[in-house]
Amino acid sequence: MAKLREGLLHFAARRAMRIDGLGEALVNQLTSPRIKRDRKGEIVTGENGDPVKLPPLVRNLADIYSLSECREDLIQLERMGAKSVDKLLEQIETSKQAGLARLVYGLGLRHVGERTAAILANRYVSMEKLAAADPTELSQVFEIGDVVAASVHDWFQQSRNKKLLMQLEEAGVKMDISQAPGERVERVFEGKQFVLTGTFPTMKRDEAKDFIEARGGRVTGSVSKKTDFVVAGEDPGSKLTKAQELEIKIIAEEELVRLGQG
């Protein structure tokens, strides 16, 4: 049970599927047996006088996407009124479009962090193609080694994970990167390291990060001699000063977009 709860929290995290309403307190309730109540909210008891218990609402990751069928049950949970439930269900529905990279990261494959998930998603484009890749092929992908390759391949070979992916797909979760013909993103930032600082005119920080990683670049949190570009917005702070000291190229959001278009 503890492993499921940890997995749910990771799946719902901001860097993964972005289901903000799915916090620790709610996850604990969703994965615990429930006490049956009638329409008035009164506890239903059995012949022996003990409360009648119901199974948990969530028993695997895919069950999150069935919660829309349990609205009344959710409302009866602690600290969950109708408005909170409706907002949660809206976030869950929106998360179906989070994208392949966030989904791969959210599934919690061993040795697969946010950066690796983005690399795999952009290399294979669909969950189906990623699942079919063998360890040798995976290990040859940029920044993927033998250890990660073996871990990814092993995960997709497990029957429970195959079943989970099938359930997620049936629930309507986006399992690929949809791009029109001719719109495939070129990996023009392959091997380059970026640092983001300040507030950008049109992009949020996560959007800029996704833009860079989709094109093969890497975003790090601190400026060093290995940094190739610092993307600076309004109120950039000490990272800009450090970049100037190290004579690292400083660019604005506009130039980042231009470079990203090749």
Secondary structure, 3 states (H helix, E strand, C coil): CHHHHHHHHHHHCCCCCCCCCCCHHHHHHHCCCEECECCCCCECECCCCCECEECCCCCCHHHHHHHHHHHHHHHCCCCCCHHHHHHHHHHHHHHCCCCHHHHHHHCCCCCCCHHHHHHHHHHHCEHHHHHHCCHHHHHCCCCCCHHHHHHHHHHHHCHHHHHHHHHHHHCCCCCECCCCCCCCCCCCCCCCEEEEECECCCCCHHHHHHHHHHCCCEEECCCCCCCCEEEECECCCHHHHHHHHCCCEEECHHHHHHHHCC
